[in-house]
Amino acid sequence: MKDDSKSGFNVFQQPVGDLVDQFLPVNYRHENLIGQFVELIPIIDSSPKDLELEQLWQTMVTEPDARCWTYLPYEGFNSRDQLKFALQNLFGFHPSYHYLVKMNHTIVGWIALLNPRLAYAAIEIGNVYFSHRLKHTTASTEAVFLLLKHCFDQNFRRVEWKCDDFNEPSKGAALRFGFCFEGLFRQDRVTKGRNRNTAWFSIIDEEWTELKSAYEAWLSPVNFDTYGKQKQRLADFRAR
């Protein structure tokens, strides 16, 4: 992990942060991201298409229960029309960059980049719905990798991950994906009428080179057997 506490001194001998001389992004390229196991399709304009909507709806109605909605700021959807309206309106997250997640030629979830602070080169991965078909798959990890790579390739300095402090699966996923825990924001917001303490995580640019290498090694075909089972964990490559 980078030592981001480095500082210099100004003319008054006060400690100040290092000067930042890199180019900062002025916008975000919202485009298709294609990996080996997954494709991320931007939700823009009149998206999604009828077939994409139907595939997503069929994925949702086969969820074994409603626990996937517990920590999202909205409940599940009772009809295709409700789902379509939410997608077209980006679930009320403005500004944001949303993607449909396509695995094995089928739409099986969505993921987004939220709270873009382009002047400071920072953005957040959030509003993640990984369906029962997508959870615990190689594709789900690759989806996060594609977003991280796309951000850091565009000179972002910081990518965040935030979640309800009670959401243990999300906190565990953040650590597995290589995010560093930064702290707890107490009484950060009210969600569905309940208090939410928010756990904050981040990856910064100087950590990305090594982390990217670990992802690429983990995603290499030689790391999977003929049944698609991993030989080594992502954590094993990160530990190296």
N, C-alpha and C positions, 0 to 999 in steps of 0.2 A: 504494500500500500504506500502511495506517495506521501511524503512529509509535506503537507500543504500549509504548514505553519511558518515556513521560511519567510523572512522579512528583511527589509533594509531599514534605513533611518533617513528621515527628511532633514532639512536644514536646522530644525529645532531639536534634533536628536530624538524625535519620537519614532517608535517602531511603526512601519507601514508595510503593506503587502508588496510583493514583487510586481514590477511592471509587466503588463501583458502586451506583447508586441505582435501576436498572431492576428490574422484576419478573422473577424467575427462574422457569422452568417447573417444575412439580411432577410432570407426567407428559407423555407423548407421545401425540398423537392418531393412532392406527394406523388409517388409513382409506384408501379408494380415492383414487388421484390420477390425474386424467385430463388428458391434453394433446391436442395436435393429431394427433400421430403415434404415441402410446404410452399405455398404461394400466398403472398399477402396482396390483396386486391383493394385499391383505394376506394373508399365510399365517397363519391362525389356526385353532384348534380342529382340526377334521378335514380342513382343507385339505390338498392340493388336491382339487378335484372330479375325477371319473373322466375327463372330457373334457380338462381342463387337464393331468392327469397324462399322458394318452396323447399329447397334442400336444407336451408337453415331452420325453417319451421319444423320439418320432419325430424331434424336433430333435436330440437328443443322439446317436442312433445314426447320424445322417447327418453327424456331424463328420468332416472329412477325416482327422484324426489325433488323438492324445491330448495334443497340446501345450497345449490349453486348461486342463488340470488341473495342469500343472507347478508353478505357484506357489500353488495352493490347498492347504489343509492336509489334503486327502483326495484319493483317486483317483477316476476315473470310476466309473460304476455298471454292474453286470452284468445287472440286471433291473429291471423296473418296481417290484417290491416293495422292492428296496434303495433306489431313488430315493424312493419314497413314504415309507419309514421315515425317510430323511434329512430330507425336507421337513417331516414331522410333528414331528420332533425338532429342527428349526431347525439342522441340521448340527452340533449340540453347542454352539452359541453361545447362552449364557444369561447375562444377559438380552439380547434383541435384537428387532428389528422387521424381519421379512423380507417381501419382495414378489415375486410372480411378475410378469414383464414380458410384456405382451401387445402385439403389433404385427400389424396386418392380421388381426385376429380370431384370432390364434394365439399360444400361449405359447412364447416363444423365449429365455427365460433367467430369471435371478433376481438380486436385489440386496438389500442389507440395510443397516440402521443398527445398529451394534454399540457395545458399551461405553458405554451411556448414563450420563453423570454429571449427572443432572438437577439436583442441588443447585448445580452450577457451570455449568449451561446449556451442556454440551459433549457431543458425540456424534461417531461415526465412520462414514463410508460404507465398507462392506467386503463381503467374501464375494460378490464380483461374478462372476457367470457370464453373460457376453454371448456367446451362441452365434455360430456362423459366419453365421447368418441375421441377427443383430442387430449385429455388429461393423461399425464404419465406416458407420453409418446415422444419419440425422437423429434417428431414434427413440432411439438409444442416448444421444446427447447430451441429448435432452429428458428422458430418464429421470433423469439426474443433476440436471438443472435442477429437475425437479419435487421431488426430495428436498431439495435445497438450499432452495428456496423454502418448502417446508412447514416445514422446521426454523427458518429465520429468521423466518417469519411467527409462530412460536410463541415468539419471544424467545430463541432460542438465541444464545449469544455466539460459539460456535466449532464448526465442523464440520471433522473431520479426515479425512485419507486416508493410509493406511499401506500399504506394500508391500515385498516382498523387493527389496533393492537391485539384484539381478540382473534384475529384471523391468522391462526398459526400456520396453515398451509401456505398462505401468501408470504409470510415472513420467512418460512423455510425455503420457499422458492427463490426469494430475493437473494438470500445468502448463497444458495446453490448456483444461481446465475452469475454470481461474482459481485453483487452489490455489497457495500459496506454499511453497517448500521450506524446511523448518526445520532439518533436520540428519539425521545418520545415527546410529542406535542400534546400536552394534556388539555382536555376539553377543547380540542381543535375545531370541532363542528358538531352539529346535530344532524343525524341521519335517521330517517324514518321515525322521528320523534325520540330517538335515543342518543345519549351522549356518545361521542366517539373520540377516543384518544388515538392519535395517529402516529404510527411508527414510520420514521423516515430513513431511507437508504439512498445511496448514490454510487455511481461509478464516474470517475473523472478521467480526463483525456490521458494523463500520464500513466494510468493503470491499464489502459485499453490494449496496448501493444502485446503485453504478456497474456492478457485475458483472451484476446483474439486468437493467439496461437493455441491456447488451450482448447477453445471452441473448435478450431479447425482440425486439431488432432483428434478430438472426440468425435467429430462428424465424419472423419475419414472412413471410407468403406472398409478399410482393414480393421477398424475397431468394432465391426459387427459381424456376427457369425451368419450362417446361411438362413437362420430363422429370424434375423434382424435384432438379435439380443446383443446388447453392448458387452464388450470384453472388459473395458475399463470405464470407470465413472468419470464424469466431467471433473469432479473433485480431485481425482487422481492426477489428471493432467495439470490442473491448477496448482497442485502441491509441488509439482516439479519446478 
